[in-house]
Amino acid sequence: MTIYFYKVCDPYGCFSNFSLHPIEIEGTVWATVEHYYQAQKFVGSPDAAIIPEIYIAQTPEKAAALGRCDTRCVRSDWDIVKTQVMHKAVHKKFLTHIDIREVLFSTGTQLLVEDSPCDYFWGCGADKSGQNHLGKILMRVRGELTNVRRSQVQSQRSGGACNSM
Ligand SMILES: Nc1c(N[C@@H]2O[C@H](COP(=O)(O)O)[C@@H](O)[C@H]2O)[nH]c(=O)[nH]c1=O
């Protein structure tokens, strides 16, 4: 079965980058994955001054609007690094928040798809033909955290020390 998600208020809304789950990355706490992701667009770019504004944006929608402004200059390697940036943030989100990690685990091996009506890169787009990179990252993180949990259980069973996630 395929699980579609998009808006925070809908089922599986915790998979949206706009969900209110803070992440700490390199000592800085970002209000949402979206805040972090939008800010990373400008690291080392001539428009890096926008980063603190994105950081304090009151909502992920405002953070996204700041980051999507066409007149600003995104870092030159953005297309190369953006999926790595997203993976780092999404992995941290589900490592940090136990309740939504359980929701992610509860999806088993089901296909996760960001049902964005307009985004053919992160989502599936209006006609479902999009690349669904956010769904792919979520499934990758699900596998990575499942492996961490499995090795912790094995370690506990064999009497080793336990550092639970
Ligand atoms: N969930 C969600 C969106 N989708 C998110 O937008 C981000 C892509 O932004 P950009 O690369 O700037 O086009 C990425 O985090 C994707 O998951 N967009 C929205 O306007 N509203 C929403 O509720």
The ligand as an SDF file (V2000), in Angstrom:
LIG
                    3D

 23 24  0  0  0  0  0  0  0  0999 V2000
    4.6870   20.2380    2.7010 N   0  0  0  0  0  0  0  0  0  0  0  0
    4.5970   21.4070    2.0340 C   0  0  0  0  0  0  0  0  0  0  0  0
    5.5320   21.7490    1.0180 C   0  0  0  0  0  0  0  0  0  0  0  0
    6.5210   20.8760    0.6360 N   0  0  0  0  0  0  0  0  0  0  0  0
    7.8940   21.1080    1.0090 C   0  0  0  0  0  0  0  0  0  0  0  0
    8.4490   22.2480    0.3640 O   0  0  0  0  0  0  0  0  0  0  0  0
    9.8630   22.1120    0.3970 C   0  0  0  0  0  0  0  0  0  0  0  0
   10.4480   22.3910   -0.9690 C   0  0  0  0  0  0  0  0  0  0  0  0
   10.6850   23.7320   -1.0360 O   0  0  0  0  0  0  0  0  0  0  0  0
   11.4690   24.3960   -2.2690 P   0  0  0  0  0  0  0  0  0  0  0  0
   12.6840   23.5590   -2.5260 O   0  0  0  0  0  0  0  0  0  0  0  0
   11.7730   25.7530   -1.7990 O   0  0  0  0  0  0  0  0  0  0  0  0
   10.4900   24.3770   -3.3960 O   0  0  0  0  0  0  0  0  0  0  0  0
   10.1510   20.6930    0.8330 C   0  0  0  0  0  0  0  0  0  0  0  0
   10.4350   20.7010    2.2280 O   0  0  0  0  0  0  0  0  0  0  0  0
    8.8420   20.0160    0.5750 C   0  0  0  0  0  0  0  0  0  0  0  0
    8.6880   18.8550    1.3690 O   0  0  0  0  0  0  0  0  0  0  0  0
    5.3990   22.9600    0.4120 N   0  0  0  0  0  0  0  0  0  0  0  0
    4.4050   23.8390    0.7410 C   0  0  0  0  0  0  0  0  0  0  0  0
    4.3280   24.9390    0.1850 O   0  0  0  0  0  0  0  0  0  0  0  0
    3.5100   23.5150    1.6970 N   0  0  0  0  0  0  0  0  0  0  0  0
    3.5520   22.3530    2.3650 C   0  0  0  0  0  0  0  0  0  0  0  0
    2.7170   22.1180    3.2530 O   0  0  0  0  0  0  0  0  0  0  0  0
  1  2  1  0
  2  3  2  0
  2 22  1  0
  3  4  1  0
  3 18  1  0
  4  5  1  0
  5  6  1  0
  5 16  1  0
  6  7  1  0
  7  8  1  0
  7 14  1  0
  8  9  1  0
  9 10  1  0
 10 11  2  0
 10 12  1  0
 10 13  1  0
 14 15  1  0
 14 16  1  0
 16 17  1  0
 18 19  1  0
 19 20  2  0
 19 21  1  0
 21 22  1  0
 22 23  2  0
M  END
$$$$
